[in-house]
Amino acid sequence: MAEPIRVLHVLGNTQLGGAESRVMDLYRHLDRERVQFDFLVHTDQEGYFDQEIADLGGRIFRVPRFRFYNYFAYRKALVSFFQKNHQFRVVQGHMTSTAAVYLPIAKEAGVPVTVAHARSAGVDRGLKGVLTRWMRRNLSGKADYLFTCSRLAAVSVFGEHAVKEGKTIFIPNAIDCPLFSYNALKREEMREKLGVKNQYVIGHVGRFHYAKNHEYVLRVFAALCRMEKERSFVLLLLGEGSGMDRARELAAELGIETKVRFLGNCRNVWDYYQAMDYFLYPSRYEGLPGTIVEAQTAGLRCLMSDTICEEVAVTGLVTAMNIQEPPEKWADYIKCTAGYERRSYEQEMKSAGFDVSTQAETMMSFYETGEWK
């Protein structure tokens, strides 16, 4: 039997993040006798998905984290890596801040196809953000294919010109739709487990990072609790990150600490969507948030920021509002729309192209031929 072709995914790490989760969703649904994934990460720390990657037959390679001042050492490490490891059919770079460095190196080493994959429509604050934009300035000309999860992400990473010229290819952030489909029995089980059977549950899933805007989540929730004193509310926050301690402090300052559950990273995140009644997502910037795809599949009404791409609003469950508005306005909208019939939207999400089983066939064809059809 022929060996499977190997595809190298370049990421910052293998922790539980949006890009990492979507790559792993795809990996699980591949025919791994045809296509195998390997990973190049910029950390020496063990990641959330490391063991699963090994179990699926993948390998993890490591290079030093890029810190701008170590440009030449970083480039040298990549040249050395690809000189020794150029057996990949495709190198797909999800870490676009340095893709203009590592993708040309991979190409020169003999990798047939290189892909830059835009997954975010923003950058970090301050000097880091400025330097990231500078590093990406000519990325559109340094990859064979430009993948993107949304138009906003494409413009942010590759530039308006590349989008207008039709150089970018839209790849939906697909999920395992059946896992997230609304299940009334699972809902009762999870609400019993969490002790929220008689409470109205607001939910949010995301790492504690500036982009996700947890401060606004907490302020909206606090305003909702003030408005609806006769109703018992709970806020479920799934995720981890450097901003978690500050979020805990703010919850205490707002007097809502007893109503907020910091649940960390949960492997069975799909079960927690069942327990929720409303999904709140006021991000400062996004590519195309898989969480909104997941929440819709689970039949949850979603209130998100209008900075998030329109492509994610597949159903009538999604409303967008401006995060410059006072939190009380968001809270009032949740109050006015809290009652609705819960059902599964699995078929609608599949029809819109967000099912990973279907996407796996398309991507395997691309990986095997090196051509987008």
N, C-alpha and C positions, 0 to 999 in steps of 0.2 A: 504494500500500500504506500502511495506517495505521501511524503511529509506534508503537513499543512503549511500554507504560506504564513509568514509572520509579519504582523503589523506592530509598529512601535508607537505608543501613545506617550507624548511628552506632557507632563503635568508638574505642578509645584510639589505635590505630595499625593498620597493615597488615603487621605482622611475623608470623612463623610461630608463632602461638599456637593454643590450642584453639578459641576462638570464631571467630577469623579463618579457620582451616582449614575449619571446618564451613560457614561462609558461602561460602567459595570452592568447596567441593565442590558445594554447591547451585547456585552461579552457573554452573559448568561444565556442569551438566546441564539448565539451563533452555532453553526455546525462546526465544532472545534476540530473535526477531522479535515475540514477544508481551510479554516482560518483560525490562527492563534494570535492572541494579543500578548505583547510584552510592554513594559512600562519603564520610562526614563524619568526619574523624579529628582527634585532639587533639594534633597534633605537626607540626612543619615538617620532620621527618626523612623521608627516603625509606624506604619499607617493602619487605619481602621480596616482597610480592605486587603492587607498584605497576605493574610492566611488564605482568604478566599481565592486570591489570584494564584497562589501556589497550588491550591487544590484543583483549580481549573486548568492548570498546565502552563500558566504564564510565568515570566521571569521579571524581576525588578532590578533595574540598573540605577546607579546613583552618581550624580555629579554635584559639585558644590553649588550652593545657592548664589545667584547673581546679586551683587550688591553695588553695582555701578563702578566703584573704585577698583574692583577686581576683574575688570573687563578682559584683560589680556590673559590672566590665569584661567578665567572661565572659558574663553575661547580655546585655549590650549587643552583644557580638559575635554572639551567636546571634540576637537580634532583627534585627540588620542582615542576617545571612545569610538568614534565612527570609523577610524582606521582599523580598529579591531573588530567592530560589530557593524557591518554594512550589509548583512544578509537579509534585511527587511525589504519586503515588496513596497511597503508604504510607511512613511513617517508622518504621523498626524499630530500637529502641535496645538494643544489647547492652551498652553502658556504663551500667549501672543506677545507679552512684553519683551521676550528675547527670541522670538521665532525668526526674526530677521538675521539672527546670528546662527542658530543651530540648523535651520532648514537648508541654507546654502551649503553648509559644511557637510550635511548628510548627502546632499545631491552630488557634491564633488567626490565623496567617498564611494559613489556608485549606487545609491538608493534610487530606484527608478521613479518613484512618485512621492512628492512632498505636498502636504496639506497644512494650511493655517486655518484653524477653526475658531472663529469669533464667538465667544459665549457671554460677553459682558458689554454693556453699553456705557460704562463709566470707568473712572480710575480713582485711585486713592487721593486723599487730600494732599496739598502742599507740594514740596519739591519732588516727592516720589511720583506723583501723578504727572507732573510736567515732564519728568525724565521718561516715564512710560510712553507718553504720547510721542516724544522725540524718537524713542527706539522703534516705534511702530510706523514712523513717517513714510517709509518706502516698502513696507511689508507686502503690499499688494503685488509688487513686481518680483518677489523673492520666493514664491511658492507656485507649484503647478496648479493647485486648486485652492480656492478661497471658499470655505464653508462658513455658514453663519446660522444662528438660531433665530435671528430677527433682522429686520431692516435697520433698526436702531443700533444693534450690535455691529452690523456690517459697516455703517457709516462711522461709528466710533473707532473701530479698529482699522478698517481698510480705506476709509475716506469716501466722500460723496462721489468722487469721479469714478472710482471702481464700481460703485453701485449703479450709477447711471449707464455705464458701459456694459452692464450685464455680466461682470466678471464673477459675481458672488453666486453661490448656490445655497438655497434655503434647505436646511436639515432640521426638521422639528425636533424639539427635546422630547423624544418619545419615552413612554413609561410602560410598565407591565399593567395594562388597563384592568384585566380581571382582578388583580390583587387589590386595587383601590375601589372597585365597584361597591356601591352602597349595599350594606348587609345589615338588616334590622336586628338579626340575632346577635351578630358580632357587636353591634352598637350597644345593646343591652348588657352584654358580657363586659365590655370595656368600661361602661359607665358604672357598673357595679364594682369592678376592680378598682377604679379610680375614686370611688366614693362621691360621684357627682350625679346620681340618679335624678335628683330633684333640683338640679341647678342648670342654668343656661351657660353653655361652655363656648367661650371665644378661643380660637386657636391661632397659633403662628408657628411656622416651621422655618428655621434658618439659623445660620451661624451668627454668633454675636459679634458683628462687625459693623463699621460705620455705614456701609451700603444698606444694611437691612433696617436701620432706623428703629431700633428697639425702644429708644426714648419716646418716640411718638406712639408706638404701640401701647406703652404703659400709660401715657397721658390720655389717650383715647379711652382706654379701659377705665381709668380712674374717673373720667368725666361720665362715662356710661353708668358706673356704680352710683355716682351722685344723682344722676337723673332718675334712675329706676331703683329707688331704695326699697320698694316692695318686692323686687325680684332678686334672687340670689345668683350672682355671677361668679364664674371661675375663669381664669386665663391660663391656658396651657401653652408653655413655651418649650418647644423641642429644638435642641441644638446646643452647641458649645462654642467657646471662643473667648478671645481676650476681653471682650466687652461685658462678659457675664457679671463680674463683680460690681461694675458700675450700675448695671441694670438692677441687681439686687438692692443696691443702695437707694436707687431712685424709687423702687417699689416701696421701700420703707418710708422714704420722705413723703410719698404721696398717700401713705396710710392704707395701702392695698396689699401689703406683704402676705397677709393671711389668705388672700384670694388668688395669688399668683403661684403657679407650680412650675418650677424650673426642672424639667425632666431630663435634660441632657440629650445625648445621642441615643436613639432607639432603633434597633435593627428592624423591628416590625412597625415602622412608622405608619403603614397603611391602616393598621388597627386603630391608631389614635385619631385619624381623620373620622372614623365612624363615631367616636365619642363626642366629637365637636358639633356645635350648632351653627357656628359662623366663623369664617376665616378672614383674618385681618392681615394686610400685607402692604404697609406704607413705605416701600423701599425708596431710597434716594435714586438708585439706578439699578438696572438689571439688563440681562440679555433677553432671555425668555425664561421666566422662572418655572421650573418643573413643578414647584409646589402648587402653583395656580392650576396647572394641568391636573395634578393629583387631586386637589380639592374639588375641582369641577367633576371629575370622574366619580368622586364619592358623593356627589350631589349637594355640596356645600355652597351656600351663598357666600360670595367673596367680595370684599371691599379692598381695592388696591390703589396705589398711587397712579396718577396719570403720567408719570415718568416711565411706566412700564409699557412695553410694546403692545400694540393692538392685536397682534397675531395670536396672543394667548387667550383672548376673550372669545372663546369658541361658542359658549352658551350664554343664555340670558341670565345666568347666575352671577355674572361679573359686572361690577360697577367700578369706575375709576373716579377718584377725586384728587384734588390738589393738596399736597402736604403743607402748602403755605397757609391753608385755612386753619382756623383754630381747632384743636382737637374736639371741642364740643360739637362742632358741625358734623364731624365724622361719627361721633357717638350718637347724635340725634338721628343720623341716617340709619345706623344699625338698629336703634330703638324702633324706628318706623318700619323697618323691613325684616324684623326678627321672626315674624311668623310666615312660614311657607311650607309647602309639601315636599318632604324629602324623598328622593328617588335616585336611582342610578342613572348616570349619563355616560355609561361605558360605550354604548354604540355611537353616540354623537362624537365622542373623542376619537374613537377608532376611525370614523368616517372622515374626520379632519386631519388624519395622518399622524396621530399621536400614539399609536400602538407600536410597541417595540418589536413584536413578533413579525409584523409586516416590514418594518424598517430593516430588520436583520437581513432579510433576503436581498433588499436593495443594496445594502452596504457590503454584503459578501460578494455580490457581483462586481461592485466597484473595486474592492480590494483584490479580487482575482484577476480582473482585466486591466486595472489601472485607468479605466475610462468611465466617465460619468455619462450614463445614457438616460 
